[in-house]
Each structure stands twice: as C-alpha cells, then as structure tokens.
Amino acid sequence: MEMRRKIKLLVSLLLIALLFSAVAFPSYAWMRENVRTARIRHNSRMSPIIFIPGSSATQDRFDDLISELNSAQKNHSQLKITVQEDGTMKTTGKIQQSDSQPFIVVGFENNKDGYDNIKKQAVWFNKAMDYLVNKYHFNHFSGIGHSNGGLIYTLYLEKYFDSDSLTINSLMTIATPFNFSEKNINKRTQMLADLIDDKAALPKNLTMYSIAGTEDYSDDGTVPFQSVEAGKYIYQNQVKHYTEITVTGVDSSHSDLPQNQQIVQLIEQYILKDPNNNRNPRNNPSS
C-alpha cells in the first residue's frame, strides 16, 4: 500500500514536471526570440524613406522622383507595397541588405478620395508599417506624403504610431489638403477639426516640412494654398520643428510637384541627410 502511494506521488511529480516544461520552454524560447529581435532593432542602421502617394495614385507614383534622387545620390534600393482591402500586401522590388536608406512606397488597392477612405488607408498603412518593421527590424525612418498621402501620415501619427519602439526623424508633406478644398480657414472641415483635436498625440521630436505649390499664389491647380497652410494648426507647437515652404514656377501644379526640381533639392537636403541629425535646416518664422 505504501509502495502504491509512493508510485502515485512520483507519477504526479513527473506529470507536474512535464507540464512545467511544456509551458516553460516555449515561454523561454519566445522571450529569447523577443530579446534577439529587440537587440537587432536597437542596433539597426537602416533608416528608410517611406513614401505615400495621393488618392487615385498607385505605388508607381514616385518613379520619376526616385529616378531623379538616384541620379544625384547613391542608388537607393526600392520596395513597393500595395495594401489590399483585406489587409494583405503585394510587394515588388527588393531592399538591399547593405542599403541603410532604402526607398519604400506604400500604395493602396482602394486609393479613392474622401475622409472615410483616408481613415481606412491610415489603418492599412499601419498594417504595412507593422509588416516592414517586423521584416526589416528598423527603429527609425522618414516619411514623404504627396497630397492625401500627407493626410494618411498625419492620421497614422496621431492614432497608430508607437513612439516607444519607433522614431520618425522627418516628415515632408507635398501639397497636402489639410482642409480639403476649403479656402476659408474659418470654415474647418470635419477632417481638419478632428486632426486638430488629436494633435497632442503627434511625436514631439518630429521635424516636419509642409510644401505648398502655387501657380498663382492661390492654388496649385487642385489644392488651395490656404488648405495646405492649415497644416500649421495641426503641427505647429506640437512637434520639434515645423517649417512651411512654398514652391512656384515650373512644375508647380499639383500633379507635377513630386518631380519639381526645387522639391527634389529639398528632399536631398532635408530628408536624405544624416538620419541622426534632426536639427532644423533654417530659422523660419513658421518653425
């Protein structure tokens, strides 16, 4: 009888040990993998430039701009992503392992205009960012958004950006209609009102450049100058530096701005700089 009790006790202890091992070993492996990933991300020297096109534009929108940038700089490798409506992603291109500043373009299967769609696109962009960070393990980046791409970036930064694990060095928005087609700042669209309400969530160390194009100092043929300027009510005094820049002359219409030579130079000077150098490039009344 005593022997049976001892055998039952030993069996129980063995089962407990096996159960503990079944729980402990996967937990240990998971923790070790998380520590390894965190170490890789912490030590990463990659700082990609991530582009978002405007409404109705595809992941090919920045081809001419990227060709211009690569003709003047070293050849940056390029990855293009199209986020599908179900959240899955189609990718083309490849990031070279040795490239510390690759170009990544994120477009959307549903690239339609309108505030409701822009909110969806911000959610899809967040999914793309999660995918990119998990795959390439970078911990900082810079952004460029043309037209509504700048609105997607703003919504992303206010609602989804995790400043504890990721740093955005600089953001450049080009002809972004922060108040849609409204010219009167006293008539704020619902979108602008929402962006202003949530502005406190913007990352404090961000350097932000808002570029306006104008053919006649009124608009760029599509977006009113006053709508671009409304961005100051969102970013000014919320981020580290906020600078407004106006581009005129040749290729200053809305659709031509991404290839505008002045903007190419601005990107080279302020975005393709040392990613660890976040100083404001100049003293500007809007800064």
N, C-alpha and C positions, 0 to 999 in steps of 0.2 A: 504493500500500500504506500509506504514511504517512498519507494522507488518510483511508483507511478507519479506521485506528486512532484518529485524532482524532475522527472522526464517532462511533465506538463509545463513546469516552470521554465525549463531550458528551452522548450519549443516556443513558449510565449516570448522569452527574451530574444530568441533568434528571429521571430517574426517582427518584433519591435525594431530590432537592429536592421532587418531588411527593409522595413518600412521607412525608417530614418534615412537609410542610404538612398532609397528611391526618391525621397524628397530632397535630401541634402545635395547629392551630386549634381542633379540638373540645376539647382539653385546656384551652386558654386560655379558651374560652367557658365551659366547666364551672367553671373556677377563678373567673372573673369573676362568674358567677351565684352561686356559693357565698359569695363575699365580699359581694355585694349582699344576699343573704338574711341573712347573719350581721349585717350593718350594720342591716338593718330590725329584726331580732330584738333586737339590742342597744339600739336606740333606742325600742323599743315601750313604750307606756304602758299597754297592755292587761294587766289582771290579773284573769282570770275567776275566778268561784267555780264549782267543778266538783263536782256532786252525784252520789253513787252510792246508789241505793235498796237495800233489803234483798232477801232471797230472796222469790220469788213476786210481787214488786212490779215495775211497769213504769216506763217513762220518765215516766209521768204522776204518779208517787207524790208529788212535791213541789209539785203545782199549788197546793194550798191554802197551803202555806208561802210559796211565791213570791208569791202574791197578797197575803198579809199583809205581806211585806217590801216589795213595790212600793207598797203603800198608805201606808207610812210613809216610804219613801225615794223618790228619783227612780225613774222606771220603767227598770228594767234589762231590756235585751232578752234573749230566751231562745232557746236552741238545744237541741233534744232529739236524742239519738242512741240508736239501738238497734243493738247489735253482734250480727250474725248468727253462727251457729255456724261458718260458713266464714270468718269474719273480715271480711266485707263489712259496710257500715254503711248504715242507713236514717236519714235526718235529716228533722226538721221544725222550723219556726221559722227565725229569721234573727238574726244578730248585727249590730247597727247599727254602722256604721263609727265613729261618734263615741262609742260606749259603751266606757269604759275598764274597766268592771267588769261584764261580762255574766254571766248565769247559764247554765250548761251542765249538762244532766242526761244521764248515760250509763247506759243500761239494757242488758239482755242478752236475746236471744231465749231462751237457756237460762238461766232465772233460778231454777233449783232450788237447794235447800239441800244441805248436805253438803260436807265438806272437799275431796273430789276436784273437785266442781263449782266451789267457790270458787277453787281454784287455776287452773282453766280461765278463770274470769271475770277473774282478775288478768291473765292473758295477753291476753284480749280488751280489757280496759281499757287495757293498754299500747298496743295497736294503735290504739285510739281517741285516746290522747294523742299518738301519732306523727302521726295524721291532723290533729288540731287544731293542733298546733304548726306543722306544715308549711303549713297553710292560713292560720292567723291570725298566725303569727310572734310569739307572746308568749313572754316569757322567765321569767315568774313567775306564780303562781296560788295560790289557797287551796282547800281541799277540805272537803266535808261528806259524811259517810257515815252512813246510818241502818242500824242492826242489822248484818247481814252486809256491808253496804257499807263499814263500818269495817274489816272483815277484809280485804276486797279492797284497800282503800287500804294497809293495813299490808303485805300481801304485795307489792303494787306497789312500795312504797317500799324494801322490803328487797331485792327481786330485779331490778327493771327500771328504776327511776328513775335518770336520768342527771344527777347534780348538777353536772356540768361545763357543761351547756348550759341547765339549767332549775332554778328555785328554787321551792320550795313555802314560802309565807310562814307559813300557819297551817293546821292540820287540826283539825276538830271531828268526833268520833265520837259518835253518839247511840245509847245502849242497845246497844252492840256486845258480843256474847257472846264475849269472848276465850278463854273456857274452855268454850264451848258451854253446855250445860245443867247443868254440874257446879258444885255449890255449895262443895265442899271444895277449896281451893287446893292441898292436898297430893296431890290426885288430878288431875294435869295430863293433859289430852287430848293426843293426838299433835300436833294443830294448835298448841296453846299451847306445847308443848315446842319445836316447830320455829320458831315466831315468836321465842321467847326465844333459841334458838341463833343466829338470824340478825340479832339486834337491832343488832349493831355496824354494820350496813350502813345504818341509818336516817340521814337527813340531820341533821347536827349543829346546824344553825341553825333547826330547826323549832320552832315554838310549837304545842303540842298540848293540846287540851281534850277530856277524856273525860267525857261527860254520862251520868249514870245516872238513870233514872226509877224511882220506887218508890211503890207504893200502900200498902205496909205495912212499909217498911224491910226487906223481904226480897227482893221482886222486883217487876217491872212487869207481872206477869200472864203473862209469857212468859220473860223473861231474868232469871236470878238476879242480885241486886246483886253478889254475890261474883265472878260471871263478868265483869261489866263492870269491877270493881275490879282484876281480874287484868291489865288493860292496863298497870298500873304496872310489872309485872315485865318488860314489853317496852320501854316508853318512858322510864321514869324513869331519870335519869342517863345517858341516851343522846342525848336531844335538848336543845335550849337551854332550853326550859321545858315542864314537864308539869303540868297542873292538872286535878284531879278536881272535878266539880260534881254535886251531887245535886238533882234536881227532884222535888217532891212536890205533892200537891193535885190540882186539877182537870186533866184531860187528861194524867195521868202514867202511863197504861197504855201498853204497848209501841207499839201502832199509832197512838195519839193523839199521841205525843211530837213528831213533826215539826211539828204545829200548836200545840203547847203555847206559851202566851204568854210564859212565862219563857224558853223556848228561842229564841223569835223575838227577844226582847230581847238574849239572849246573842249571837246571830248578828249583830244590828245593832251591838252594842258591840265585839265581839272579832274578827269576820270582815269585816264591811263597814266596816273602818276604813282609814286610810291604809295601802296595801299596803307602803309603805316603812318603816312603824313596827312593828317586831316586839317591842316591849317587852312584858313580861308584865303583864297588867292589874292584878294584885294580888299581894301576898305571900301565898302559900298553902303550908301545910305539905307539900303534895304536889309543889310546884314544885322 
